[in-house]
Amino acid sequence: MTDQRQTPDHLLRRLLGPAGPELGCEECFELLDVYVEAELAGADAHGRIPGMRAHLEGCPACAEEHDSLRELLSAAESTPLPA
């Protein structure tokens, strides 16, 4: 499986930066749970938090946090609560 974060197009986008609104790491971290919950609910996460997708594409640390949180919340949703 190829890591999409290492393709030439992705690397060029990282170099050029986002075309739209920009988000910093601190703001990203504050809104990441809302963003991931919206993604998992099938809502328009990108429209709800503009700039988050571009930040995640350009920031490996925040992208790793996103992936970890998404995996954690996905697992929690699929695990039934004890009776």
SVG drawing of the C-alpha trace seen along z (x, -y; Angstrom):
<svg xmlns="http://www.w3.org/2000/svg" viewBox="-27 -32 35 39">
<polyline fill="none" stroke="black" stroke-width="0.4" points="0.0,0.0 1.4,-3.4 1.4,-6.2 -0.5,-9.0 1.4,-11.6 4.5,-10.8 3.2,-11.2 4.7,-14.0 1.3,-15.8 1.0,-15.7 4.5,-16.9 4.0,-19.8 0.8,-20.8 2.7,-20.8 5.4,-23.0 2.9,-25.5 0.6,-25.5 -3.2,-25.7 -5.1,-27.7 -8.0,-28.3 -8.2,-29.2 -5.3,-28.2 -5.4,-26.6 -2.6,-26.3 -1.7,-23.3 -3.2,-24.7 -6.5,-25.4 -6.4,-22.0 -5.8,-20.3 -8.8,-22.1 -11.2,-21.2 -9.9,-17.7 -12.5,-15.8 -15.3,-17.8 -13.9,-17.2 -13.4,-13.4 -16.9,-13.0 -18.3,-14.8 -16.3,-12.6 -17.5,-9.4 -21.1,-10.6 -21.0,-11.2 -21.4,-14.9 -19.5,-17.6 -16.5,-17.8 -14.5,-19.9 -17.3,-22.4 -17.8,-22.5 -14.2,-23.3 -12.6,-25.0 -8.9,-24.6 -8.7,-21.4 -8.2,-19.2 -5.4,-21.4 -3.7,-21.5 -3.9,-17.7 -2.4,-17.2 0.5,-19.5 1.2,-18.7 2.4,-15.1 2.1,-15.5 -1.6,-16.6 -2.3,-14.0 -1.0,-11.3 -3.3,-12.7 -6.2,-12.7 -5.6,-9.1 -5.2,-7.9 -8.3,-9.6 -10.3,-8.4 -9.2,-4.8 -10.0,-5.1 -13.4,-6.5 -14.2,-4.0 -13.2,-1.2 -15.3,-2.6 -18.4,-2.9 -18.1,0.7 -17.5,2.1 -20.8,2.7 -21.0,1.4 -21.1,4.0 -24.5,4.8"/>
</svg>
